[in-house]
Amino acid sequence: MWKINGKSWSNKLRKLAIKYRNICHDWQFNDEQRFALRDYYYANGLLLNCLNSDFYVSREVRQEIEDILLLPTAEIEKRNSASF
């Protein structure tokens, strides 16, 4: 049964995942975008390592970092411009 319907089932599952879970997109990033995503990932990892180590930051700074850690750059810039 899988041999006959497998491809069709896979396509239907992929469409449902995209529709209801917003996953499985074929993003087609170019090299520059892939490098930017890689750098973003590593920078966030470094920040988390610092926050989870003995490195001291005040509670306010820690909370601010945690609040914006995974936000898109445009949202962070919007928050920064609104605070001035």
Beta strands, then each sheet from edge to edge (+ up, - down):
end
